[in-house]
Amino acid sequence: MALTRPRAHQLSGTSAKAAVRVVSESNVTLSGGAPATVDGVSLTLDDRILVTGQSTASQNGLYRCTVVGSGSNGTWVRSRDGSHDGTISAGMTTIVTEGSTYADTLWKLTTDGTITIGTTALAFSQHSGGGGTPGGSDTQVQFNDSDSFGGDAGLTYNKTTDSLTIVGTMQADLVKNREQRYTTSNMMKFNQLYTGAAAGSYFTQNEYQKIVTIIPASNSENYQVSGRILCQNAGEIQTINFKAALRSGDPLPDLSWSITYDQEHNGTAHFKPQLWTKETTTAGFVFAIQKISSGTLYGTVTVDLDIIPRTSSLLDNVTVNTTQDSEQTSIDAGYTANDMTLVKTVDGNDSGAITFNNAYKFPTSDGSANQVLQTDGSGALTFVDQSGGISNIVEDTTPQLGGDLDLNSSDITGTGDINITGTGTFTGNVTAGNLVTSGTVTLDRLALTSSQTTVSPLHLTASTLNDGVGALRIDGAQADIFLNPSTATHTTVTFAVNDDQRLAFGMDNSSDFYITRRTGGAWYDDTLVIDRDTGDVALGYTLTVTGNATFGGDILNGQSDGVGNIGNSSVGFNTVHAIATSAQYADLAEKYTTDHDYEAGTVVVFGGNSEITQSTISHDRKVAGVISTNPAVKMNDGLDGQYLALQGRVPCKVIGPIEKGDLVVTSHVPGLGVKLDDTQYQPGCVIGKALESIEDQQEQVIEVVVGRL
């Protein structure tokens, strides 16, 4: 039997429909009010149109143009493959072939279930189906961007260098890498495992493991290297922490370096770190470790390094050994092995004894009260009684008193400390570095002259005091505190808690009085300032008054013009008593609920899913007014909605032509006003009067006086 090509009506129930010429996303009057141009395409008779933007969604679907018309007076009817039940089903797709925005796009019906034409609300969306044209530049990684391919400059891949670049934050549960470099510093971090299995299965005594090689390219290159080496052997572990400062000579091949390390182990110290140096042609540094313990290391060595050259370009001179099994039995030819200086050892086998510089070994437990450390001459330190080690030493010029010292009005002068455990009474002068007493010092006059800059010349320490007692007390008929700096500079009384400075008051560099606070490590000098010359008070934060506030002058705004409010939407004032008010803005507005967040100047009517909605019908008697731009008086402020201008001048979106003084009404274009057509006038359809003129048919925002009909 010969194959026969099916006719269009025989495919009406399929999901994939014949292509349409354009897609309409705006609400249109389908019969007698359809536009002649859609998405930049001038329609012709019988053109197929996908309608997706009707306010009554059951009107959406497949249409054809039966009357083109001029402007917006055409007629569209449902196409044969979308006009009756069964012709459109869930998942329907179609291709849009033309249009300034939607040419060559795929659209899909997203409504599920059984569809009754003219009753079921139909929703369509642009759909790529996993295909489409990649977005962004050639190197941008593609991703799903609203069902279409998308790219972004923040995520790019360079095929030539095999590198992925991410601008912003990368979040991952696990990142695996060996080497890490930074864009914010010159540091390179590196981690590598070595197993010692190049010649055998494990490391053995006197084998070497190279870690990193640095070959300076020029004179005066600096490299800072620090790292941690973990050596594991069954139930033992040795940790080596080393630091090195390297510099190429001036000139090469001379080199200089400083290398130290400390270590901890709970068994055997298996390795020691070394720096190999070569000071002949092609000078260089090599970091390595040497197996010094006898026998075999039944474990691995893990190295974690930080390398910081003077500039990031010097990292090109650094080569890390990334071969896991690469131990060797001798150092490289031309190099000299330099053992690093051991600073400290913590030996877990010796109860955690600490040894410094491989010379001084400290005890593993504390001694008795008043004992001192004593060396045996071989570096071992022990606690001994003071009588057995160090005796009292008293200079002949220092008096040792068992009773009172009567100076007979003479002076005591010294550069050391005067320690008084009883009562000190002085009628002469006392000049000393520090005066320390746990008793009472009675003075006729205390004059302190100090060169101190980092400690307080007068420091009082008191235990817990009862309220009203005070660590410093001044009695007398005129108990003043007189602060007298030699120049106009900060003179401050500071309050602190356990040396954490919190509040201060005093005189600033301009001789103004201030109160300031400190939080987060910073002082905030704008807390309170009283101007010495004018008496003006400047307060940088909220002033809370629980009673009445009386002002003898004006209440002025210290911020920029138009910034700041009196009260807020949550807690407002009851009644404002005033003779007159002044406002920068023009209209009286009230809040109404809207079904969308509309732009200022949008013409709205009463209706929709909330109180007001965008206008779509010409000369609509339901017109409510214009969404206010900057209302001068706001009413119903607590409502969750938008302000609607009720009275006064307000910016309004309109279509020309229009002349100053013309009455403005709604148009068929959503949210736009138009000049009143006297033949279509009906009571209640006027918005207001135009204050500006438009000569052509352009859309423009002009000022309109609402409430003036």
C-alpha positions in Angstrom: 0.0 0.0 0.0 1.4 3.4 -0.9 2.2 5.9 1.8 0.0 8.9 1.9 1.0 12.3 3.5 -1.4 13.1 6.3 -3.4 16.3 6.2 -3.1 19.0 8.8 -6.4 18.1 10.6 -5.1 14.5 10.9 -2.2 15.8 13.0 -4.3 18.0 15.2 -4.1 15.8 18.3 -0.3 15.5 18.3 2.1 17.2 20.8 4.3 18.8 18.1 2.4 21.4 16.2 3.1 23.1 12.9 5.3 26.2 13.3 3.8 29.6 14.0 5.1 32.9 12.6 5.1 34.9 15.8 4.3 34.6 19.5 2.1 37.2 21.3 2.9 37.8 25.0 0.6 40.8 25.6 -3.1 40.8 26.4 -4.9 41.6 23.1 -8.5 42.0 22.0 -8.7 39.0 19.8 -11.8 40.0 17.8 -11.6 43.5 16.3 -8.8 44.7 18.5 -5.8 42.6 17.5 -2.6 44.3 16.5 -1.2 44.3 13.0 2.4 44.0 14.2 3.7 41.4 16.7 7.3 41.2 18.0 8.4 43.5 15.1 6.7 41.4 12.4 3.9 42.8 10.2 1.2 40.2 10.0 -0.4 39.0 6.8 -3.6 37.1 6.2 -3.7 33.5 7.6 -0.5 33.9 9.6 -0.3 31.5 12.5 0.1 33.1 15.9 0.9 31.5 19.4 -1.1 33.5 22.0 0.4 33.3 25.5 -0.3 36.5 27.3 -4.1 36.8 27.7 -5.3 38.1 31.0 -7.9 35.3 30.7 -5.6 32.4 30.3 -8.2 30.1 28.8 -8.0 32.4 25.7 -4.3 31.4 25.1 -3.6 28.9 22.3 -3.0 28.6 18.5 -4.6 31.3 16.3 -4.5 32.5 12.7 -5.0 36.0 11.4 -8.4 36.4 9.6 -8.4 40.3 9.5 -5.0 42.1 9.5 -6.5 45.6 9.9 -4.4 48.7 10.7 -3.0 49.5 14.1 -5.1 47.4 16.5 -8.4 46.5 14.9 -7.6 43.1 13.4 -9.2 39.7 14.2 -7.6 36.4 15.2 -9.4 33.1 15.5 -8.3 29.7 16.8 -6.5 27.6 14.2 -8.0 24.3 13.1 -5.3 22.3 14.9 -6.1 24.1 18.2 -9.8 25.0 18.0 -11.6 22.1 19.7 -11.1 19.6 22.5 -8.5 16.9 21.7 -6.5 19.1 19.4 -4.2 20.5 22.2 -2.8 18.2 24.9 -0.3 18.6 27.8 3.3 18.9 26.5 2.3 20.5 23.2 5.3 22.2 21.5 5.7 24.6 18.5 8.4 26.6 16.8 8.3 30.4 16.4 9.9 31.2 13.1 10.1 35.0 13.2 10.3 38.0 15.5 12.8 40.5 16.9 12.9 38.7 20.2 11.6 35.2 19.7 12.7 34.1 16.2 13.7 30.4 16.0 12.6 29.6 19.6 10.8 26.5 20.9 7.6 27.0 23.1 6.0 24.4 25.3 2.5 24.1 26.9 3.2 23.6 30.6 -0.5 23.0 31.6 -1.0 19.4 32.8 -4.1 17.2 32.8 -7.2 17.2 30.5 -7.6 20.4 28.5 -11.0 21.8 27.5 -10.5 24.5 24.8 -11.9 27.9 25.9 -12.2 26.7 29.6 -8.9 25.4 30.7 -6.3 28.1 31.5 -3.3 27.5 29.2 0.3 28.4 30.1 3.2 28.4 27.7 6.9 28.9 28.3 10.0 29.3 26.1 11.7 25.9 26.2 15.1 24.7 24.9 14.6 21.0 25.5 18.2 20.6 26.2 19.4 22.1 23.0 20.0 25.7 21.8 22.9 28.0 21.1 25.6 28.2 23.8 25.6 31.6 25.6 28.6 33.8 26.4 32.1 33.8 24.9 34.0 30.7 23.6 35.7 30.0 26.9 32.7 30.3 29.2 31.4 27.1 30.8 27.8 26.4 29.8 24.9 25.9 32.3 21.1 25.7 32.3 19.9 29.3 32.4 16.0 29.3 32.5 15.9 26.3 30.1 18.5 27.8 27.8 22.3 27.5 27.5 24.0 30.2 29.4 27.6 31.3 30.1 29.3 33.7 32.5 32.7 35.5 32.6 33.1 34.2 36.2 33.4 30.6 35.1 35.8 30.0 32.2 37.9 27.1 30.9 41.2 27.6 28.9 41.8 24.6 26.7 45.4 25.7 25.8 46.6 25.9 29.4 44.1 23.3 30.7 42.9 25.7 33.4 39.5 26.4 35.0 39.0 30.0 36.3 36.4 30.8 38.9 35.7 34.4 39.9 33.9 34.4 43.3 33.3 31.6 45.8 33.9 27.9 45.1 32.0 25.6 47.5 32.8 21.9 47.6 32.6 19.1 50.1 35.9 17.7 49.0 38.8 19.3 47.1 41.7 17.0 46.0 45.0 18.7 44.9 48.7 18.5 45.4 49.8 22.1 44.9 48.0 25.4 45.7 48.8 28.9 44.7 47.1 32.2 45.5 46.1 35.4 43.6 46.4 37.5 46.8 50.0 36.5 47.8 53.2 34.9 46.5 52.7 31.7 48.6 52.7 28.2 47.1 51.4 25.4 49.3 52.4 21.8 48.5 51.7 18.3 50.0 53.3 15.1 48.9 53.6 11.5 50.2 56.9 9.5 49.9 57.0 5.7 50.5 60.7 4.9 49.9 59.9 2.1 47.5 62.1 3.0 44.5 64.8 0.4 45.4 63.0 -1.6 48.0 59.7 -1.5 49.8 60.5 1.0 52.5 63.0 3.6 53.6 66.2 2.2 55.1 69.1 3.8 57.0 71.2 6.5 55.2 68.7 6.9 52.4 67.9 10.4 51.2 64.6 11.8 50.0 64.6 15.0 48.0 61.5 17.3 48.5 62.0 20.6 46.6 64.7 22.2 44.5 65.1 26.0 44.0 67.4 27.2 41.2 67.8 31.1 41.5 67.8 32.8 38.1 69.4 36.0 39.2 71.1 37.8 42.1 69.4 38.9 45.4 66.4 36.5 45.1 64.7 35.7 48.5 62.8 32.5 49.4 61.1 31.7 52.7 60.3 28.1 53.2 58.5 26.5 56.2 57.1 23.0 56.4 56.0 20.0 58.4 57.3 16.5 57.9 55.4 13.5 59.4 57.2 10.2 59.6 55.0 7.2 60.4 56.3 3.8 61.6 53.8 1.3 63.0 52.8 2.8 66.4 55.3 5.6 66.2 55.3 9.1 64.7 57.9 11.8 64.3 56.9 15.4 63.5 59.6 17.8 62.1 58.7 21.5 61.8 61.4 23.5 60.0 61.9 27.1 58.8 64.4 28.4 56.3 65.4 31.8 54.8 67.3 31.6 51.5 69.0 34.2 49.4 70.9 34.1 46.1 74.2 35.9 46.4 75.3 39.2 44.9 76.7 37.9 42.7 75.8 34.3 42.0 76.8 31.5 42.6 77.2 32.7 46.2 74.3 31.7 48.4 73.3 32.4 52.0 70.7 30.7 54.3 69.3 30.3 57.8 67.8 26.9 58.7 66.3 25.7 62.0 63.8 23.0 63.1 62.1 21.4 66.1 60.7 17.9 66.5 58.4 15.7 68.5 58.4 11.9 68.5 56.9 9.2 70.7 59.4 6.5 69.7 62.4 6.9 67.5 63.7 10.0 65.6 63.9 8.4 62.2 64.8 11.4 60.0 66.7 14.7 60.1 66.1 17.6 57.6 68.9 18.9 55.5 69.5 21.8 53.1 71.8 20.9 50.1 73.6 23.8 48.6 75.5 24.3 45.4 77.7 27.4 45.0 79.2 26.7 41.6 77.7 27.1 38.1 73.9 26.7 38.2 73.8 27.4 42.0 70.8 26.0 43.8 69.1 24.8 47.0 67.6 21.4 47.7 65.5 20.5 50.7 65.8 16.8 51.7 65.6 14.4 54.6 68.0 11.7 55.6 67.0 8.4 57.3 69.2 8.3 60.4 67.7 5.5 62.4 68.8 1.9 62.0 66.7 -0.7 60.3 63.6 -0.1 58.1 60.8 2.4 58.4 57.6 0.4 58.0 55.6 3.5 57.1 55.5 6.6 55.0 56.7 10.2 55.0 54.2 13.0 54.4 55.5 16.5 53.6 53.5 19.8 53.8 55.3 22.9 52.6 54.8 26.6 52.3 57.1 28.4 49.8 57.0 32.2 49.7 59.4 34.0 47.3 59.8 37.7 47.1 57.7 37.9 44.0 55.3 35.3 42.5 57.3 35.2 39.3 60.1 33.5 41.3 57.9 30.4 41.8 59.0 29.4 38.3 62.4 28.7 39.8 60.8 26.2 42.3 60.5 22.5 41.4 58.7 20.1 43.7 59.5 16.4 43.7 56.1 14.8 43.0 57.5 11.2 42.5 56.3 9.1 45.4 59.0 6.5 45.2 62.2 8.5 44.6 64.6 7.9 47.5 68.4 7.9 46.7 71.5 6.6 48.4 73.6 9.8 48.1 73.2 13.5 47.7 73.2 15.1 44.2 76.6 15.7 42.6 78.1 19.2 43.2 75.9 19.8 46.3 76.9 20.0 50.0 74.6 18.6 52.7 73.9 21.1 55.6 72.2 19.8 58.7 69.5 22.1 60.0 69.9 23.5 63.5 67.8 21.6 66.1 66.0 24.1 68.4 63.7 22.0 70.5 62.9 18.3 71.0 59.9 16.8 72.8 60.6 13.2 73.5 57.5 11.1 74.2 59.8 8.2 75.3 61.2 10.3 78.1 57.9 11.4 79.8 57.7 14.3 77.3 61.0 15.8 78.3 61.9 19.0 76.4 65.4 19.7 75.1 66.5 23.1 73.7 69.3 23.6 71.2 70.2 19.9 71.8 71.9 21.2 75.0 69.5 21.9 77.8 67.1 19.2 78.9 64.3 20.3 81.3 62.8 18.2 84.0 59.6 16.4 83.2 57.8 17.4 86.5 57.6 20.4 88.8 59.8 20.9 91.8 58.9 22.1 95.3 58.0 25.6 96.4 61.0 28.1 96.2 63.3 25.6 94.5 65.5 26.7 91.6 66.8 25.1 88.4 70.4 23.8 88.6 72.5 22.4 85.7 74.9 19.5 86.1 77.2 21.0 83.6 76.1 18.6 80.8 72.8 20.3 80.0 70.6 18.3 82.4 68.5 20.7 84.5 67.0 19.7 87.9 65.1 21.4 90.7 67.1 22.0 93.9 66.7 23.9 97.1 67.9 27.4 97.0 70.4 26.9 99.8 72.0 24.2 97.8 72.4 26.3 94.7 72.1 30.0 94.9 72.6 32.1 98.2 71.3 35.6 98.9 73.3 38.3 97.4 73.1 41.8 99.1 75.0 44.8 97.9 76.8 46.7 100.6 75.2 49.9 99.5 71.7 48.5 100.1 70.4 48.9 103.7 68.6 45.8 105.2 66.2 47.1 107.8 64.6 45.0 110.6 62.8 48.0 112.1 61.7 51.5 111.2 63.8 53.9 109.2 63.7 57.5 110.5 65.0 59.9 107.9 64.6 63.1 110.0 63.2 65.0 107.0 66.0 63.9 104.7 65.6 62.6 101.2 65.7 59.1 99.9 67.0 59.0 96.3 67.3 55.9 94.2 66.8 54.3 90.8 65.4 51.0 92.0 62.2 50.1 93.9 61.1 51.1 97.4 59.0 48.3 98.9 57.0 49.1 102.0 55.0 46.5 103.8 54.1 48.7 106.8 53.2 52.4 106.9 55.4 55.0 105.1 55.2 58.6 106.3 57.2 61.1 104.3 57.6 64.8 104.9 60.5 65.2 102.5 60.9 64.1 98.9 60.9 60.5 97.6 62.5 60.1 94.2 62.4 56.5 92.9 61.7 54.3 89.9 58.7 52.6 91.5 57.0 53.0 94.9 55.3 49.8 96.0 53.3 49.5 99.3 50.7 47.3 100.9 50.2 49.8 103.7 49.4 53.6 103.8 51.6 56.4 102.4 50.8 59.8 103.9 52.0 62.7 101.8 51.5 66.5 102.1 51.9 66.8 98.3 52.2 64.2 95.5 53.9 65.5 92.3 54.5 63.0 89.6 56.9 63.7 86.7 57.1 60.7 84.4 58.7 59.9 81.1 56.5 56.8 80.7 54.5 56.4 77.4 53.2 52.9 77.6 52.4 52.5 81.3 50.4 54.7 83.8 52.6 56.8 86.0 50.0 56.5 88.8 48.5 53.0 89.0 46.1 52.2 91.8 45.1 48.5 92.4 42.3 47.8 94.8 40.4 44.7 95.7 36.6 44.5 95.5 35.2 47.8 96.9 31.8 48.6 98.2 29.7 51.0 96.2 30.5 54.6 97.1 34.0 53.8 98.4 36.1 54.3 95.2 39.8 53.5 94.6 40.6 57.3 94.4 38.9 59.7 96.8 39.4 63.4 97.2 38.1 65.2 100.3 38.1 68.9 101.0 36.0 72.1 100.7 36.8 72.3 97.0 37.5 68.7 95.8 38.3 69.4 92.2 40.1 67.3 89.5 42.2 69.7 87.4 43.3 68.4 84.0 45.9 70.8 82.4 47.6 69.6 79.2 50.4 71.8 77.9 48.7 71.9 74.4 45.2 71.5 73.0 45.2 67.8 72.6 43.0 64.8 73.6 42.6 64.8 77.4 40.6 61.8 78.3 39.0 60.0 81.3 38.7 56.3 80.1 36.6 53.5 81.5 37.7 49.9 80.9 36.9 46.4 82.1 40.0 44.2 82.6 42.0 46.5 80.3 39.3 46.4 77.6 38.6 50.1 77.0 34.8 50.7 76.7 33.9 54.4 77.3 35.7 57.8 77.6 35.0 61.5 78.0 37.2 64.5 77.9 38.5 67.3 75.6 39.5 66.8 72.0 42.0 68.6 69.8 39.6 71.4 69.2 39.0 71.9 73.0 35.4 70.6 72.6 33.9 68.3 75.2 33.1 64.8 74.0 31.8 61.4 75.1 32.9 58.4 73.0 32.5 54.7 73.0 34.8 51.8 71.9 33.5 48.6 70.4 35.1 46.0 68.1 38.5 47.5 68.7 37.5 51.0 67.3 36.6 54.3 68.9 33.5 56.1 67.7 34.2 59.8 68.3 30.8 61.0 67.0 28.8 59.7 70.1 28.4 63.1 71.8 30.3 66.4 71.2 29.7 69.8 72.8 31.2 72.7 70.9 33.3 74.9 73.2 32.6 78.1 71.2 28.9 77.7 70.3 27.6 75.3 73.0 26.0 73.2 70.2 25.5 69.5 71.1 26.1 66.9 68.3 24.7 63.4 69.0 25.7 60.7 66.5 23.2 58.1 67.6 19.6 57.7 68.6 18.3 59.9 71.5 15.5 58.2 73.5 13.3 60.6 75.6 10.7 59.0 77.9 9.2 62.4 78.9 8.6 65.6 76.9 11.2 67.4 74.9 10.9 71.2 74.7 12.8 73.1 72.0 13.4 76.8 72.0 14.5 76.9 68.4 14.2 75.0 65.2 14.4 71.2 64.8 16.9 70.8 62.0 17.9 67.8 59.9 21.6 67.0 60.3 21.6 64.6 57.3 21.3 65.3 53.6 18.2 67.0 52.2 15.3 64.5 52.1 16.9 62.0 54.4 15.4 60.8 57.7 11.9 60.5 59.1 9.9 61.6 62.1 8.5 58.3 63.4 8.2 55.2 61.3 5.5 52.9 59.9 5.5 50.7 63.0 5.4 53.3 65.7 4.1 56.7 64.6 2.9 59.8 66.4 -0.7 60.5 67.3 -1.3 64.1 66.3 1.0 66.7 64.9 0.0 70.2 66.0 1.3 72.8 63.6 0.3 76.1 61.9 1.6 74.9 58.5 3.5 72.1 56.8 5.8 72.2 53.8 6.7 69.4 51.5 9.0 69.0 48.5 6.7 66.6 46.7 3.3 67.4 45.2 0.6 64.8 45.6 -1.7 63.4 48.3 -1.5 59.6 48.1 -3.1 56.6 49.8 -2.0 53.0 49.8 -4.0 50.3 48.0 -3.2 46.6 47.5 -2.0 45.7 44.0 -1.8 42.4 42.2 1.7 43.3 40.9 4.5 45.7 41.9 3.8 48.5 39.2 6.2 51.2 38.2 5.5 54.8 39.3 3.4 56.6 36.8 1.4 53.5 35.8 -2.3 54.0 35.2 -4.4 51.6 37.4 -8.1 50.7 37.7 -10.1 49.1 40.5 -10.1 45.3 39.9 -7.8 42.3 39.5 -6.9 40.0 42.3 -6.3 42.8 44.7 -7.8 46.3 45.1 -6.2 47.9 42.0 -4.6 46.5 38.8 -3.0 47.9 35.7 -5.4 49.4 33.2 -5.9 47.6 29.8 -9.2 49.1 28.5 -9.6 52.5 26.8 -11.9 55.0 28.6 -12.4 52.6 31.5 -14.9 54.0 34.1 -13.1 51.8 36.8 -10.1 54.0 36.6 -8.5 54.5 40.1 -5.6 56.9 39.2 -1.8 56.9 38.9 0.8 55.1 41.0 2.5 57.9 42.9 6.3 58.6 42.4 7.1 60.7 45.5 3.9 61.5 47.5 4.0 64.5 49.7 1.3 63.2 52.1 1.1 59.4 52.6 -2.2 57.9 53.9 -2.9 54.3 55.0 0.9 53.8 55.4 0.6 50.5 57.3 -1.1 48.7 54.4 1.1 46.4 52.3 0.5 47.9 48.9 1.4 50.9 46.6 0.7 54.6 46.9 -2.1 55.9 44.6 -2.1 59.6 43.9 -5.5 61.1 44.9 -4.9 64.8 44.5 -2.2 67.0 43.1 0.4 66.8 40.3 2.0 63.4 39.6 4.1 61.9 36.8 1.9 59.7 34.5 2.8 57.4 31.6 0.7 58.4 28.5 0.6 58.0 24.7 0.6 61.2 22.6 -0.5 63.3 21.0 -1.8 65.3 23.9 -1.9 69.0 24.8 -1.6 70.8 28.1 -5.0 71.0 29.7 -6.4 67.9 27.9 -8.4 65.4 30.0 -6.5 62.1 30.4 -8.2 58.7 30.4 -7.1 55.0 30.2 -5.9 53.5 26.9 -5.9 50.0 25.5 -2.1 49.9 26.2 -1.6 48.4 29.7 -0.8 51.1 32.3 -0.8 54.1 29.9 -3.1 57.0 29.7 -4.3 58.9 26.6 -6.2 62.0 25.6 -9.9 61.8 26.1 -12.0 61.0 23.0 -15.1 63.0 23.5 -17.2 60.5 21.6 -16.2 57.8 24.1 -16.7 59.8 27.2 -18.6 58.2 30.1 -18.8 59.5 33.7 -15.9 58.4 35.9 -13.4 57.6 33.1 -11.2 60.8 33.6 -7.9 60.5 35.4 -7.0 64.2 35.5 -5.6 67.1 33.3 -2.3 67.1 31.4 0.3 69.7 32.5 2.6 69.0 29.5 2.1 68.4 25.7 3.3 65.6 23.4 3.1 66.2 19.6 3.4 62.7 18.2 2.2 59.2 19.2 5.2 58.4 21.4 4.9 56.9 24.9 6.2 59.4 27.5 5.9 60.3 31.2 4.3 63.7 31.7 2.9 65.5 34.7 -0.8 65.2 35.2 -3.0 66.9 37.8 -5.2 64.2 39.3 -8.4 65.1 41.1 -9.0 68.0 38.7 -11.8 66.8 36.5 
